[in-house]
């Protein structure tokens, strides 16, 4: 590993030099035309290669958990910003599965509000560009990280000592039963039909970042039908995907955002070498499972991620500054970016013609488009996702496709303040730097709440 370094690059030549010094490879292309390509995904066609990745705003209505005006504002801005695929943030399948009291839920009671959100998002794109966008809703349960009332109420799949300690549990804490998991399976499937009724083109089974579905993949030490063997650990996600595919019909599609790497030491991780105590990556199971899911449900697009953002955020979103209390990362951010893109490169090769969405490019700021074009030209991935950048600079896609560049003054600076809002748990989430009038008070609200907790 090389020493951590904050962003100080001005040109792609600076980037090339930094990569060479670190002995790293990252494709770069100055010809951005390929990013304008229309991309078929099943029966639909994306107007370009850009994707808004799911980023939780935690701005749901506190009574019915549906979208609020802040939610509408975010998605209208995303659509007017130019991205061809908008991957909506997690809607949890039940109130107990929330990681924040204001996390979105899709229900029969708030279905009309969700319908209006999807309609207005589509309308914003059509009015500005005259093109149709594709929409996907992510379905989730927070599992171990559930905080429906703001305090930990973990639902444990298996015992992972470091993660147990993080949520105040130990080896004597009860695990969710197989019967309870089957009830949750049914909720995932039932909620997919609500997503179809709301007007989403696709439904995603979320299995990343240590949430319930991802933790099941790690359950080597669990007994019963959902633990131990590969077939058992993948059973719930596979059954959900199959059930959703059957229920929502051919006018809608099912997809997944699958973790390639849950970096706990074996036997507690996923995508890790099967050597006791090792957390070295081994993507053989994740790649196998991705291929099986795509075939099982005829998935027309696929998404992926790496790591636990709560513990090693530099793995999944390299940054300039950590949240309060976190150490400086143990590696240069370019090492994290290259690791992420290499994982995507392997997965895209395994998936063949199914377009894969990448992420983790935010640290590159205004140099991102040249790397994005390079990744696509070399066929490392087919689609370019933006998460934090969509918070900070929602019209970045429009600038790239019309001006041929990003405005460095508008770029996300990967300061982690949006992550700080999430960690503090009191504010609604967005970019307090580039969208400060709306979100700086939300950051301050969270900081005040955190200070109060420390003083109690």
C-alpha positions as CSV (number, residue, x, y, z in Angstrom):
1,X,0.0,0.0,0.0
2,X,1.1,3.6,-0.7
3,X,0.5,6.4,1.7
4,X,-2.8,8.3,1.7
5,X,-2.8,11.4,-0.4
6,X,-5.5,14.1,-0.8
7,X,-6.7,15.0,-4.3
8,X,-4.3,17.5,-6.0
9,X,-4.6,16.5,-9.7
10,X,-5.3,19.1,-12.3
11,X,-5.0,17.3,-15.6
12,X,-5.2,13.7,-17.0
13,X,-1.4,13.9,-17.4
14,X,-1.1,14.4,-13.7
15,X,-3.4,11.4,-13.2
16,X,-1.3,9.3,-15.5
17,X,1.9,10.3,-13.7
18,X,0.4,9.5,-10.3
19,X,-0.8,6.1,-11.5
20,X,2.6,5.3,-13.0
21,X,4.3,6.3,-9.7
22,X,2.0,3.9,-7.8
23,X,2.4,1.1,-10.4
24,X,-1.4,1.1,-11.0
25,X,-3.4,0.7,-14.2
26,X,-6.5,2.7,-15.0
27,X,-7.7,3.2,-18.6
28,X,-8.0,6.8,-19.7
29,X,-9.5,8.2,-22.9
30,X,-9.9,11.8,-24.0
31,X,-12.6,10.8,-26.5
32,X,-15.8,11.0,-24.5
33,X,-18.2,10.2,-27.4
34,X,-18.7,6.6,-26.2
35,X,-20.4,7.9,-23.1
36,X,-23.2,9.3,-25.3
37,X,-24.0,5.8,-26.6
38,X,-27.5,4.5,-26.3
39,X,-27.4,1.2,-24.4
40,X,-30.1,-1.5,-24.7
41,X,-31.1,-3.2,-21.5
42,X,-33.7,-5.8,-22.2
43,X,-36.8,-4.3,-23.8
44,X,-35.6,-0.7,-23.0
45,X,-32.8,1.5,-24.2
46,X,-30.8,4.0,-22.1
47,X,-30.2,7.4,-23.7
48,X,-26.6,7.3,-22.4
49,X,-24.2,5.4,-20.2
50,X,-24.7,7.3,-17.0
51,X,-26.5,6.0,-13.9
52,X,-27.5,7.7,-10.7
53,X,-26.5,5.3,-8.0
54,X,-28.7,4.7,-5.0
55,X,-27.9,7.2,-2.2
56,X,-30.2,7.5,0.8
57,X,-31.6,10.9,1.5
58,X,-33.3,9.8,4.8
59,X,-36.1,12.4,4.1
60,X,-39.2,10.2,4.2
61,X,-42.5,11.4,5.7
62,X,-42.4,10.6,9.4
63,X,-46.0,9.4,9.4
64,X,-46.3,7.2,6.3
65,X,-42.6,6.8,5.3
66,X,-43.3,7.9,1.8
67,X,-41.4,10.5,-0.3
68,X,-41.5,14.2,0.7
69,X,-40.8,17.4,-1.2
70,X,-37.1,17.0,-0.5
71,X,-37.3,13.5,-2.1
72,X,-39.1,14.9,-5.1
73,X,-36.5,17.7,-5.4
74,X,-33.6,15.3,-5.5
75,X,-35.0,13.0,-8.2
76,X,-36.2,15.9,-10.4
77,X,-32.7,17.2,-10.2
78,X,-31.2,13.8,-11.1
79,X,-33.5,13.4,-14.1
80,X,-32.9,17.0,-15.3
81,X,-29.2,16.4,-14.8
82,X,-29.1,14.0,-17.8
83,X,-28.4,10.4,-16.5
84,X,-30.2,7.7,-18.5
85,X,-30.8,5.3,-15.6
86,X,-31.9,6.5,-12.2
87,X,-31.4,3.8,-9.5
88,X,-33.7,4.9,-6.7
89,X,-32.4,4.5,-3.2
90,X,-33.4,1.7,-0.8
91,X,-37.0,1.3,0.1
92,X,-37.1,-1.0,3.1
93,X,-39.6,-3.9,3.1
94,X,-40.9,-3.3,6.6
95,X,-40.6,-0.6,9.3
96,X,-38.3,-2.8,11.5
97,X,-35.8,-2.9,8.6
98,X,-35.0,0.8,8.6
99,X,-31.4,2.0,9.3
100,X,-32.8,5.4,10.0
101,X,-36.3,6.6,11.2
102,X,-36.7,8.5,8.0
103,X,-35.8,5.8,5.6
104,X,-38.3,5.3,2.7
105,X,-40.9,2.5,2.6
106,X,-43.2,1.7,-0.2
107,X,-46.7,0.7,1.0
108,X,-50.2,0.4,-0.3
109,X,-51.1,3.5,1.7
110,X,-48.4,5.8,0.2
111,X,-48.4,4.2,-3.3
112,X,-50.0,7.2,-4.9
113,X,-47.2,9.4,-3.7
114,X,-44.6,7.0,-5.1
115,X,-46.4,7.0,-8.4
116,X,-46.2,10.7,-8.6
117,X,-42.5,10.6,-7.7
118,X,-41.8,8.3,-10.6
119,X,-44.0,10.3,-13.0
120,X,-42.4,13.6,-12.1
121,X,-38.9,12.1,-12.4
122,X,-39.7,10.9,-15.9
123,X,-41.3,14.2,-16.8
124,X,-38.2,16.2,-15.7
125,X,-36.1,14.2,-18.2
126,X,-38.6,14.3,-21.0
127,X,-39.1,18.1,-20.6
128,X,-35.4,18.9,-20.8
129,X,-34.1,16.2,-23.2
130,X,-37.1,14.6,-24.9
131,X,-35.8,11.2,-23.8
132,X,-37.2,8.4,-21.7
133,X,-35.2,7.3,-18.7
134,X,-35.1,3.9,-17.0
135,X,-35.9,3.6,-13.3
136,X,-35.0,0.9,-10.8
137,X,-36.2,0.7,-7.2
138,X,-33.8,-0.9,-4.6
139,X,-35.6,-3.1,-2.0
140,X,-33.8,-3.7,1.2
141,X,-33.7,-4.7,4.9
142,X,-31.0,-3.3,7.1
143,X,-30.6,-6.5,9.1
144,X,-27.7,-6.0,11.6
145,X,-27.7,-2.3,11.0
146,X,-31.4,-1.7,11.7
147,X,-32.2,1.5,13.7
148,X,-35.9,2.0,13.1
149,X,-36.2,4.4,16.1
150,X,-32.7,5.8,15.9
151,X,-31.2,3.2,18.3
152,X,-29.7,-0.2,17.3
153,X,-32.3,-3.0,16.9
154,X,-30.1,-5.5,15.1
155,X,-31.5,-8.5,13.3
156,X,-28.6,-11.0,13.3
157,X,-28.0,-13.6,10.6
158,X,-24.9,-15.1,12.1
159,X,-22.3,-14.2,14.8
160,X,-19.4,-12.2,13.5
161,X,-17.5,-11.1,16.6
162,X,-16.2,-7.6,15.5
163,X,-19.6,-6.8,13.9
164,X,-21.5,-8.1,16.9
165,X,-19.5,-5.8,19.2
166,X,-20.3,-2.9,16.8
167,X,-24.0,-3.2,17.5
168,X,-23.8,-4.2,21.2
169,X,-24.3,-7.9,20.7
170,X,-22.4,-11.1,21.6
171,X,-22.4,-14.8,21.0
172,X,-25.4,-15.2,23.2
173,X,-27.6,-12.8,21.2
174,X,-30.4,-14.6,19.3
175,X,-30.2,-15.1,15.6
176,X,-33.2,-14.6,13.3
177,X,-34.9,-17.9,12.7
178,X,-35.4,-19.6,9.3
179,X,-39.1,-19.1,9.6
180,X,-38.6,-15.3,10.2
181,X,-36.3,-15.2,7.1
182,X,-39.0,-16.8,5.0
183,X,-41.5,-14.2,6.1
184,X,-39.0,-11.5,5.0
185,X,-38.5,-13.4,1.7
186,X,-42.3,-13.1,1.2
187,X,-42.1,-9.3,1.9
188,X,-39.4,-8.7,-0.6
189,X,-41.5,-10.5,-3.2
190,X,-44.7,-8.7,-2.3
191,X,-43.1,-5.3,-2.3
192,X,-41.8,-5.8,-5.8
193,X,-45.3,-5.8,-7.0
194,X,-45.9,-2.4,-5.3
195,X,-42.8,-1.2,-7.1
196,X,-44.2,-2.3,-10.4
197,X,-47.5,-0.6,-9.6
198,X,-45.6,2.6,-8.7
199,X,-44.2,2.7,-12.3
200,X,-40.7,1.5,-11.8
201,X,-39.2,-0.3,-14.8
202,X,-37.1,-2.6,-12.6
203,X,-36.8,-3.9,-9.1
204,X,-33.5,-4.5,-7.4
205,X,-32.7,-7.0,-4.7
206,X,-30.1,-5.2,-2.5
207,X,-27.3,-7.5,-1.3
208,X,-24.4,-5.1,-0.4
209,X,-22.7,-3.4,2.5
210,X,-23.5,-5.8,5.3
211,X,-27.3,-5.5,5.1
212,X,-29.5,-8.5,5.6
213,X,-29.2,-10.1,2.2
214,X,-25.5,-9.5,2.0
215,X,-24.9,-10.9,5.5
216,X,-26.7,-14.1,4.5
217,X,-24.0,-14.6,1.9
218,X,-21.4,-14.6,4.7
219,X,-23.3,-17.1,7.0
220,X,-20.7,-19.9,6.9
221,X,-21.2,-20.6,10.6
222,X,-25.0,-20.5,10.6
223,X,-27.0,-23.7,10.9
224,X,-30.1,-24.6,9.0
225,X,-31.2,-24.0,5.4
226,X,-29.8,-20.5,5.2
227,X,-26.3,-21.2,6.4
228,X,-23.1,-23.2,5.8
229,X,-23.0,-24.3,2.2
230,X,-22.9,-22.0,-0.8
231,X,-26.3,-23.2,-1.8
232,X,-27.8,-22.4,1.6
233,X,-26.1,-19.0,2.0
234,X,-27.4,-17.8,-1.4
235,X,-30.8,-19.4,-1.0
236,X,-32.8,-16.3,0.2
237,X,-31.5,-13.9,-2.4
238,X,-32.0,-16.6,-5.1
239,X,-35.6,-17.3,-3.9
240,X,-36.4,-13.6,-3.7
241,X,-35.1,-12.9,-7.2
242,X,-37.0,-15.9,-8.6
243,X,-40.2,-15.0,-6.8
244,X,-40.0,-11.4,-8.0
245,X,-39.4,-12.4,-11.6
246,X,-42.5,-14.6,-11.5
247,X,-44.7,-11.9,-9.8
248,X,-44.0,-8.7,-11.6
249,X,-44.5,-9.9,-15.2
250,X,-42.5,-9.3,-18.4
251,X,-43.2,-5.6,-18.5
252,X,-40.8,-5.1,-15.6
253,X,-37.4,-6.5,-14.9
254,X,-35.6,-7.7,-11.8
255,X,-31.9,-7.0,-11.1
256,X,-29.5,-7.0,-8.1
257,X,-26.8,-4.9,-6.6
258,X,-24.4,-7.6,-5.4
259,X,-21.5,-7.3,-3.1
260,X,-18.3,-8.7,-4.4
261,X,-16.5,-8.4,-1.1
262,X,-17.6,-8.4,2.5
263,X,-14.2,-8.1,4.1
264,X,-14.5,-10.0,7.3
265,X,-12.0,-12.7,8.1
266,X,-12.9,-16.2,7.0
267,X,-15.4,-17.8,7.9
268,X,-17.3,-14.5,8.4
269,X,-16.9,-12.8,5.0
270,X,-18.0,-13.2,1.4
271,X,-15.6,-12.9,-1.5
272,X,-12.7,-13.8,0.8
273,X,-10.2,-16.7,0.5
274,X,-11.4,-19.8,2.3
275,X,-8.4,-19.7,4.7
276,X,-9.1,-19.4,8.4
277,X,-8.4,-15.8,9.5
278,X,-7.9,-14.5,6.0
279,X,-9.7,-11.5,4.5
280,X,-7.9,-11.6,1.2
281,X,-10.3,-11.2,-1.8
282,X,-11.4,-14.2,-3.7
283,X,-14.2,-13.3,-6.1
284,X,-15.0,-16.8,-7.3
285,X,-18.3,-17.2,-5.3
286,X,-19.5,-13.7,-6.0
287,X,-18.9,-14.1,-9.8
288,X,-20.5,-17.5,-9.8
289,X,-23.6,-16.1,-8.0
290,X,-23.9,-13.1,-10.3
291,X,-23.9,-15.4,-13.3
292,X,-26.5,-17.6,-11.7
293,X,-28.8,-14.6,-10.8
294,X,-28.6,-13.1,-14.3
295,X,-29.5,-16.4,-15.9
296,X,-32.2,-17.2,-13.3
297,X,-34.1,-14.0,-13.9
298,X,-32.9,-12.9,-17.3
299,X,-31.5,-9.8,-15.8
300,X,-30.8,-7.0,-18.4
301,X,-28.5,-5.0,-16.2
302,X,-26.4,-5.6,-13.1
303,X,-24.9,-3.5,-10.3
304,X,-22.2,-4.3,-7.7
305,X,-20.2,-2.9,-4.8
306,X,-17.5,-3.8,-2.3
307,X,-16.9,-3.5,1.4
308,X,-18.6,-2.3,4.6
309,X,-18.9,1.5,4.3
310,X,-19.2,1.7,8.1
311,X,-15.7,0.2,8.7
312,X,-13.6,0.6,5.6
313,X,-15.4,3.3,3.5
314,X,-12.2,3.8,1.5
315,X,-12.9,0.4,-0.2
316,X,-16.2,1.4,-1.7
317,X,-15.9,5.2,-1.9
318,X,-12.3,6.6,-1.8
319,X,-12.3,10.1,-0.3
320,X,-10.3,13.1,0.8
321,X,-11.5,13.4,4.4
322,X,-12.9,10.8,6.8
323,X,-16.0,11.3,9.0
324,X,-15.3,12.5,12.5
325,X,-13.5,9.8,14.6
326,X,-12.4,7.7,11.7
327,X,-8.7,7.4,10.9
328,X,-7.0,8.5,7.7
329,X,-7.3,5.6,5.2
330,X,-4.3,3.2,5.1
331,X,-3.9,3.6,1.3
332,X,-3.8,6.0,-1.6
333,X,-7.3,6.7,-2.9
334,X,-6.2,5.6,-6.4
335,X,-5.5,2.1,-5.0
336,X,-9.2,1.9,-3.9
337,X,-10.4,3.2,-7.2
338,X,-8.3,0.7,-9.1
339,X,-9.3,-2.2,-6.9
340,X,-13.0,-1.4,-7.4
341,X,-12.6,-1.1,-11.2
342,X,-10.6,-4.3,-11.4
343,X,-13.5,-6.1,-9.6
344,X,-15.9,-4.6,-12.1
345,X,-13.6,-5.7,-14.9
346,X,-13.7,-9.3,-13.8
347,X,-17.4,-9.3,-13.2
348,X,-18.2,-7.6,-16.6
349,X,-16.1,-10.3,-18.4
350,X,-18.1,-13.0,-16.6
351,X,-21.5,-11.4,-17.4
352,X,-20.8,-11.0,-21.1
353,X,-23.3,-8.8,-22.9
354,X,-25.2,-7.8,-19.7
355,X,-24.2,-4.2,-18.9
356,X,-22.5,-3.7,-15.5
357,X,-22.7,-0.4,-13.5
358,X,-19.5,0.7,-11.8
359,X,-19.0,3.3,-9.1
360,X,-16.3,4.7,-6.7
361,X,-15.0,7.3,-9.2
362,X,-16.0,10.4,-7.2
363,X,-12.5,11.2,-5.9
364,X,-11.3,11.8,-9.4
365,X,-13.6,14.9,-9.6
366,X,-13.3,16.6,-13.1
367,X,-11.0,13.9,-14.3
368,X,-13.7,11.3,-14.0
369,X,-15.1,11.5,-17.6
370,X,-11.8,10.5,-19.2
371,X,-11.5,7.5,-16.9
372,X,-15.2,6.6,-17.5
373,X,-14.6,6.7,-21.2
374,X,-11.5,4.6,-20.8
375,X,-13.3,2.0,-18.7
376,X,-16.0,1.6,-21.3
377,X,-13.7,1.6,-24.3
378,X,-11.6,-1.2,-22.7
379,X,-14.9,-3.0,-21.8
380,X,-14.1,-3.1,-18.1
381,X,-17.7,-2.0,-17.5
382,X,-20.6,-0.7,-19.7
383,X,-22.3,1.8,-17.5
384,X,-20.9,4.6,-15.2
385,X,-22.6,5.2,-11.8
386,X,-22.4,8.3,-9.7
387,X,-23.5,8.4,-6.1
388,X,-21.9,11.3,-4.1
389,X,-21.4,13.2,-7.3
390,X,-25.1,13.0,-8.0
391,X,-25.7,14.6,-4.6
392,X,-23.2,17.4,-5.2
393,X,-23.4,17.9,-9.0
394,X,-26.7,16.5,-10.3
395,X,-26.2,18.1,-13.7
396,X,-22.7,16.7,-14.2
397,X,-23.9,14.3,-17.0
398,X,-25.4,17.2,-18.9
399,X,-22.1,19.1,-18.7
400,X,-20.1,16.0,-19.8
401,X,-22.3,15.2,-22.8
402,X,-22.8,18.8,-24.0
403,X,-19.7,20.6,-22.9
404,X,-17.3,17.7,-23.0
405,X,-16.1,18.2,-19.4
406,X,-17.1,18.7,-15.8
407,X,-16.9,22.0,-14.0
408,X,-14.3,21.5,-11.3
409,X,-16.0,24.2,-9.2
410,X,-19.2,22.1,-9.0
411,X,-17.6,18.7,-8.3
412,X,-18.0,16.6,-5.2
413,X,-14.8,17.1,-3.1
414,X,-15.3,13.7,-1.3
415,X,-15.2,15.5,2.1
416,X,-17.5,12.8,3.6
417,X,-19.9,15.3,5.0
418,X,-22.8,13.5,3.4
419,X,-21.6,10.4,5.2
420,X,-21.3,12.4,8.4
421,X,-25.0,13.3,8.1
422,X,-25.8,9.6,7.8
423,X,-23.6,8.7,10.7
424,X,-25.1,11.4,13.0
425,X,-28.5,10.1,12.1
426,X,-30.5,13.3,12.8
427,X,-30.4,15.2,9.5
428,X,-31.7,14.7,6.0
429,X,-29.0,13.7,3.6
430,X,-27.5,15.6,0.7
431,X,-24.5,17.7,-0.1
432,X,-23.9,20.5,2.5
433,X,-21.0,21.9,0.4
434,X,-22.5,22.3,-3.1
435,X,-26.1,22.4,-2.0
436,X,-25.5,24.2,1.2
437,X,-28.7,26.3,1.5
438,X,-30.7,23.1,1.8
439,X,-28.3,20.7,3.5
440,X,-25.9,22.7,5.6
441,X,-28.6,23.1,8.3
442,X,-29.2,19.3,8.1
443,X,-25.5,18.7,8.8
444,X,-25.6,21.2,11.7
445,X,-28.6,19.4,13.1
446,X,-26.7,16.1,13.1
447,X,-23.6,17.6,14.6
448,X,-25.6,19.1,17.4
449,X,-27.3,15.7,18.1
450,X,-23.9,13.9,18.1
451,X,-22.5,16.5,20.6
452,X,-25.5,16.1,22.8
453,X,-25.1,12.3,22.8
454,X,-21.4,12.6,23.8
455,X,-22.3,14.9,26.7
456,X,-25.1,12.7,28.1
